[in-house]
């Protein structure tokens, strides 16, 4: 069946029957009045300036709305690809750097241990600056009393 | 010759009411803020704009709101109207876009609120014959058939329903529809063909 082929008079007649569906009598007598009243009450002002021009254009020209959304998608894709290339560049740069920690790793086995403790590596950092008591006892067995253990106690508790 | 009769009625219904110059003059005055000129423009196209929105939504209350908002929106955007197309086509485009956006938000929450049939419906011999001879249930009355027809229309996609509404109900030409829908004439014809084909399937119990 070709697009121009007659689909059947009965179907067209049935569809055209919808023209007989009419709003209540007198409905259009006041229709324009209501529109004008709404305009006079300030609905005509709406958004002004640049945004009004944009929304009006998008509403009356769907092609522009499509072009606008296409532009946004393109910008998004360009942003993603640009960020990925930046990450790759930054990754190469970081691999070329040598790691130098703020504190050298303290390997307990480098110090003599009179009690024969199993050496334990301790990594102090800005996030964990407090030396554990085990570390003090093993690292400084000759003068543990010189180092005051850390205690946190609030007054009145 | 039923088709010929339909076409004649459509042409009569959609014939321009005023000369283009007259309309353009009204538009120019309305662009200067003359509400009485805009009132005249609204009066000229209110019935066709309302009918288009009504046939798209199948809901009288929604059609009332959308038709009024379309005219308000058109007035707000009137300064951007350059006269490249007729005011009639331009305001139609606004109403159609507003309706399509509304239907997208409404999605499948269709609530029929149908208008009454006018007296001419019951006096249309072709339709009376159709109801009495073609329907499987002889007791099916006009109102029931109206509901079936609207339900079938609502099953169409928005674009297909719009083409059927503008062409087969409103009687607009393919060229006018392509301008309103911002697509080429081939697309209009194709959509019309598939929409009719679907309607024929949905209403197969009521037509040959």
Interface residues (C-beta under 8 A of the other chain):
Chain A: X1 X2 X3 X4 X6 X7 X8 X9 X10 X11 X12 X13 X14 X15 X16 X17 X18 X19 X20 X21 X22 X23 X24 X28 X31 X32 X33 X34 X35 X36 X38 X39 X40 X43 X44 X46 X52 X53 X56 X57 X59 X60 X61 X62 X63
Chain B: X2 X3 X6 X9 X10 X13 X35 X38 X39 X42 X43 X46 X47 X50 X51 X54 X55 X60 X67 X68 X71 X72 X73 X75 X76 X77 X80 X90 X93 X94 X97 X98 X114 X115 X116 X117 X118 X120 X121 X124 X126 X127 X130 X134 X146 X149 X150 X153 X164 X168 X169 X182 X189 X190 X192 X193 X196 X197 X199 X200 X203 X206 X207 X208
